[in-house]
Amino acid sequence: MPQTVTIEDVWGMFQETSRQFQEMVREDRERRAETDRKFQDTDRKF
């Protein structure tokens, strides 16, 4: 028998998706900042 999906279930899924997206954005910003630091370090060496 199929399980009934409630609005609370759907809302919870949206919240989890939002949380995961925000985490991905944070990780991307950290990687970009690290890449920028490495480029700056390389520029200083030249």
C-alpha positions in Angstrom: 0.0 0.0 0.0 1.4 3.4 -0.9 2.5 5.7 1.8 0.7 9.1 2.1 2.9 12.1 1.7 1.9 15.0 3.9 2.6 18.7 3.4 4.9 18.4 6.4 6.9 15.7 4.6 7.2 17.9 1.5 8.1 21.0 3.6 10.8 18.9 5.3 12.2 17.8 2.0 12.4 21.4 0.8 14.1 22.4 4.1 16.7 19.6 3.7 17.3 20.6 0.1 17.8 24.2 1.1 20.2 23.2 3.8 22.2 21.0 1.4 22.3 23.8 -1.2 23.5 26.3 1.4 26.3 23.9 2.4 27.3 23.5 -1.2 27.5 27.3 -1.6 29.6 27.6 1.6 32.0 24.9 0.4 32.3 26.5 -3.0 33.1 29.9 -1.5 35.8 28.2 0.6 37.3 26.5 -2.4 37.3 29.7 -4.4 38.9 31.6 -1.6 41.6 29.0 -1.3 42.2 29.1 -5.1 42.5 32.9 -4.9 45.0 32.6 -2.1 47.1 30.2 -4.1 47.0 32.4 -7.2 48.1 35.4 -5.1 50.9 33.4 -3.6 52.0 32.3 -7.0 51.9 35.9 -8.3 54.1 37.0 -5.4 56.6 34.4 -6.2 57.0 35.6 -9.8 
